Amino acid sequence: MNIRNDAQLIIDAAIKAALPDNAVKKALEGHGFSDGKLLLIAIGKAAWSMAKTACEILSDRIDDGVVITKYDHAKGNLPHVRIYEAGHPVPDANSFKATEEAIKLVQGLTSEDTVLFLISGGGSALFEKPLIPNEMLENLTKELLASGANIVEMNTIRKRLSAVKGGKFAKLCEPAKVFSVVLSDIIGDPLDMIASGPAYPDNSTSEQAREILKRYGLTVSKEINELLSIEPIHELNNVTTEITGSVSQLCEAAKRKCEELGYEPIVLTSSLSCEAREAGSFLASIAQHYNNTEKSLAFIAGGETVVHLKGNGLGGRNQELVLASAVGIAGLQDVAIFSIGSDGTDGPTDAAGGYVDTNTQRALEERGISIFDTLEQNNAYYALQACDGLIMTGPTGTNVNDLSVLLIKR
C-alpha cells in the first residue's frame, strides 16, 4: 500500500475513535434523572450525533428538545426534538432564531425538572443571543478571526457580548437542574471556554478581554466596552458537568493505527497552538532530520493552529499547514504530511484538511502555481485542489480539534 492510502486509514481510524456515541452513552447510562420534565438541548458541530445517542438511550423519557448544529451537519429527524441548522464560524439569523427557541423551552421550569445540555465545539457561533446589534457582532467576529486570535481569546470576548454564554444559559434554566455533557474542542479542556461556557462559570476577567483587543489592535464601540466591564458569573449551583472526548483521544487513535501499519509512532504534542505555517515548517524540518532513517516513522501532533489572514483566497488552517510544509519535504524519500479538522470542515471550506508529499511542490510548479504566492493570498484550497491534495470527509459527527501527521515510509 502507498503512503496516501496509509494516511487515509489513519484519518478514518482517528475520527471513528473520536465519535461521541460511546462517550455520551457512558455519561448517561450511569446518571439518573428526577421525575420532572426532561428537556434536551444540544449545541455545536457534533450536536446531532450527541443528541441521537441521547435519544436512543432515553427513548420516550425526553419531553421536548432543541438541537442546533452547523449547516449540513444534521443527518435526519430525531424523536422529541426540533433540529435547527445555523451559521458557523459567524452566527447568522438562524443561530439567533434557534437560540430563542432553546431559551423559550427552558422558561418556567421547576426544581424537579432537568435540562440535559449536550455541548460541542462550534457552539459559540451556533448558540447565540447577542447583547449588541447583530451586524456589530458579525463584524467583530470576522475581525477576530482575521487577526489570528485563538479560540480561547475569541470566546473571552464573545461571552461578554451574549445573553447565553459565560454561564448565562444555566442561569436561565434555574431552578431546574442542568446536566451538561461536553465534547471538548479546546486544548486543556477549559469548560468555561468550550462553546463559550453557556453552563459554566466564567474564569476570565474583564481586564483579559480588553488586553485581547489591544493585542490585535481592534477598536470597538462604547457599547462593547461597557459590556466588557461587567462582572461575569463566577458561581452556578444548578449544574453538573461531565467532560468527554478530547484531542488526546484523537492522537492516541492515530498512534494505534500507525503502529498497525508498521510505523513507529511518536506523539509530539496534543497541545499544538501556533501559526499554521510555522507548524507546517516544523514538521518538514523533522522530516529533513530523519530522511536517512531505515524504519518507518510517524510524528503525530494534535491541537489547533491559527491563520493570520492577509489575502482574500480560500482555505483553512490545516490546508495552510500542509501547503507550508510542501517546500521543506520536496525531494525527500517517501514522506507525506496531512492535517485535518476532526469535524470534517477546515475553515470556510468543504474540505477537512490537506495532504502533501515529496512530489507536491513539483506538481504545483508544473501548473504554474507558486506556494509562496498562494500562502500570501491564503488560497491553499485551490492549490491543493489542483494537485489532488484536498482531504474530503464531509461532516464527521465529532469535533475534538485537529490532527496533523508526518509519515516517513520505509
N, C-alpha and C positions, 0 to 999 in steps of 0.2 A: 504494500500500500504506500502511496506517496504522502508527502508531508501535509498537503492540503486536506487529504482525507483524514489524517490524524487530527488536524485542527478541528474539523467538523465533529468528529467523535468526542473530542474533549468538550467542545461547546455544548453538545447535546447532553452529555453526562452531567456537566456542571449545572445547567439550567434545570434539568429534571430533579436533581438533588435539592435545589433551592425553591421548588414549588411549595406553596404554603399549605397544601392539603393536610399532610401529616401533622404539621405543627399546629394548625388550627384544631384538628381533631384531638390532639393531645391536650390542648388548653381547655377544651370544652368538656371532654369526657369525664374529667375529674372535678368539674365545677357544678354545683347545684344552684338552681335559681328559685327565688321565692314564688309564692302562689299568685302574685300580682301580674300585671301586664309584662310581657317580654317583647321589647322593640329592638329591631336590628338596624343599625346604621353602619354602612361600610363605605370608606372613602379611600381613594388612591388608585394607582395603576393596577394593583392586584386586588382591588375591591371585589370584583365579580367572582374571582376564584375563591377568595376567602369566604364570601357570602354563600357561595354554592356549597362549600363544605359544611358551613354552619347550618344551612337549610336541611342538608341531608341528615345531620346528626340530631337536630332539634325537631325536625319534622313539623307537625302541626302546633308545636309549642309556641312558635313565633306568631305574635298577633298582628304585627304590621312592620314595615321597614322601608328604608330608602338606601339604594346603592348608587354611589356617584363615582364614575370612572372616566378614563380618557376616551376620546372618540375611537371607535372600532375595537375597544377592549372588552366589551360585553359580548358574551357568546350564546345568548339565548335568555329566555324568560326564567325567572326563579319564583317559587311559590311564596306568597305572602309579602312580597316586596315589590317596590317600584324601582325601575332602573333608569338612571339618567347618565348621559354621556356629555362631557363638557371639555373646556379648553385647558391645554397644558403645553408649555410652561407658563403661559399667560392666561389668567382667568378670563372668562367671557360671560355673556348674558346667561348661558346655560349653567355655568358654575353658580351664579348668584341665585337663579331660579331653583336649582336643585337644593342648594343650601337652605333657602327659605322653607322648602318642603320638609327638610330634616328638622329645622327649628320648630315648625308648627307641630310636628309629630311628637315632640317631647314636652309640649306645653301641658300644664295641668296634671302632671304625674304625682303619685303619692310615694311615700317611703316604702311601700310594698312592691313598687314597680322597679323594673331593671331595664337599662339600656345596654345592649350588647354592642360595643363600639369596636369595629374592625378597622384598623388604620394601617395604611401602607404609603410608601413614598409617592409623591405627586399630589398628596392631599392638600398641600399649601395652595396650589392653584385651583384645584377642583372643588375644594370646600372653603367657600369664602363669602363673607358678608362685609364689605368694606365700610370703614368709617369715614372715608374720603370719596369724592366723586370717582366713578369707575374709570374714566379716562386718565385721571391723575394716577390711580393705582397702576393702570396698564403701562403708562409711560415710565413710572419709577421701576417697575419690574423689568422692563426692557433695558433700562439704563444699568441696573444692577447686573443683569445677565451679560450685557456687552462689556461691562467693566472688568469681568473676570472674577467677580465676587463668588465665594464658595457657598455651598448650601446653608451652612450654619450662619454665615454673615447675612445672607438674604433673608433667612427666617427670623433672625433677630430684629430686622426692620419690619418685615411683613406682619408679624403677630401683633405689633403695637398699633397697626392700622386696621385691625379687624375686630369684628364683634364675636368671632367664634374661636380665634386662635389664642394661644397662651393661657389655656385652662378655661377660657370663657364659655365654651360649649358645655363643659361639665357643670359649670355654674347654672346654665340654662336648664339643665336636667334636674336640678335639685327640686324636691328632696329625694328623688329617685336615685337608686344606686347605679353606678356605671361600671361595667366590667369591660375593660379595654384590652384587646389583643393586638399587639403592634408588630408588624413586619418591618425590620429596620433597614433603611437605605442610607444611613449616615454613619460614618466611621466613629466607633466608640459607643454607638447606640444611645445617644443623648435623648431621652424621652421628651424633653421639653422642646426639641428641635425637629423631630420626625413629624412631617406634615404640620410643622409649626406648633406642635403640642396642644391640640384643642382640648385634651383631657388631662393635662399635666401642668403643675405649677411652673411659672416662668423663672428660670435660674439666671437669666441675663439681666443686665441693667440698662437704664436709660443712657448712662454715660457710654457704655459699649456701643449702643445703637448710633449715637452721634459720632463716635470715633470711626465707625464703618463708613458713614457718609463722607467724613473728612478724608479718610484713606483713599477713597476712589474719586475724590473731587466732585462730589454730587451736591448740587444746591437744591433745596426743597422749599416748599411753601411754608408760610407761617402756620397753616393748619396742620401740616405734617409735623413740624417742630413741636407744636403743643402736644400732639398725641404721643410723641416720643418721650415726653417728660412725665407722662402719667405713670404712677406707681403700678406695676403689674401685679397679678395674682400670685402670691407666694405659698398659698396653702389650699388644699382641697381635701375634704373629709368624706366624700361620697364615691371615691374612685378606687378600684382595684385594677392593677395593670400587670399584664404578663407579656414580656417581650419574647419574640420568636423569630428565628431566621436572621442571618447576618452575612456579610461578605466573607467572613471566616469559613462559613459553611460552603460557600461557592468555591473558595480556594482549595479547601480540603477535597471536595469532589473532583476538581480538576487534577489535583495531585494524584488521587487514586487512579484516575483514568490514564494519566501519563505513565504511571507505573505499569499498568496493564499493557500499554502499547510499547513498552520496552525502554522508556526514558527514565533517567534518574532525575526525579523532580526536586526542585529547591523552591520553597515558598519564600520569596524575598520580603514580602510585607502584605498585610491586609489593611494597611493604612496609607496607601498611595494618595498623596494630595499635593499636586504641583501643577504647573503649566503642562498641557498635553504634549506639546512639542519637546519639553525637557524630558518627560517620561520616555518618549519615543527614542530620543537621542541616548538616554541612559541604557535602555535595553539593547540598542545597537552596539554600544560600547562593550557590553557584556559579551555579545556575540563575537565581536572582534577579538576579545581576550581569549575566548575558548574556541577559536576557529580551528585549532590544531588538535582538538580533543579526539580521542579514539572511541568514545562512548556517546550514546545519545543522551542529551541533557534537555531539561525543560525548566525554565525560570518563570515563576508564577507571581503575579502581583495583583492584589485586589485593592479597591478604593475608588476614588473619583477625582479625576483631574479637572482642570478648568481651561477655558479658551478665552483669551482677550481678543474680542472682535475688532478687527481693523478694516476688513473688506466687506463686500456685500454678497459673497458667494454662499454656497450651500454645503453644509457639513455638520459634524458633531465632534465632541471631544475624542471619542475613540477613533474616528476616521483621521482626525488630525494627528493623533498619537502614532498610528501605524505609518501614515504617509511621511511623517518626520523621520521615522526610523529607516525608511527605504534607502536613503542615501548611504547610511552607515553600514548596511548589510549587503550593499551591491557587490557582486562578485565573490562573496564568501561561499563556502561549501555547504549546500543543503541547509539553509537557515530560513526560518519564517517567523513572522511576528503577527499575532492577531489580537484584537481588543474589541470587546463587546459590552454593551449595556445589558444587564440581565433582564430588563423588562422588554427588550426587543426593539427599542427605539433609541436612536442616538441623536440627540439634539432635535431639531425640527425636521427630521428626515424619516423615511420609511425603512432605513437600514438599521440593523442592530449594532453595526460597527464595521471594521475593515480588516483586510488581510493583505500582507505584502510578503514577498520573498526576495531572494537574491536576484531575480530577473525583473522586478517591478520597475526600477529606475530606467533600465534599458528599454522596456516596453513602452514607457511613457515618453521617453526621448524620441523613439521611432514615430510616435504620434504627434510630435511637436509640443509636448506638454512639459513645462518646467515645474519641478516640485517646489522650488523656492517661490516662484511667482504664484503658484496655486495656494501655498500656505499663506502668503501675504494677502491673498484675497479671501482667505477662509473658505476655499472652494474644493475641499478634499473629496466631496461626494462625487463630482463629475470626473475627477482624475481617477479615482478608484473604480468608478463605473466603466471607464474606458479600458481598464486592464483587468476586468473581472475580479476586482478586489473588494467589492461590497459583500458584507455578510447579511443575509436577509433571513430572519426567523419569524417575522410577524410578532404580534403581542404574545408574550410568553405566559402571562398569568402570575408572574412574580416580579419583585423589584428589590434587589439587595446589592446595589452598587454595580461596579464594573469589574470585568476580568480581563487582564492583559497577560499574554503568554508568549515567551520566546522559546522556539523549538530549534534544537540543533540535532539533526538526524544523521546517524552513522550506521 
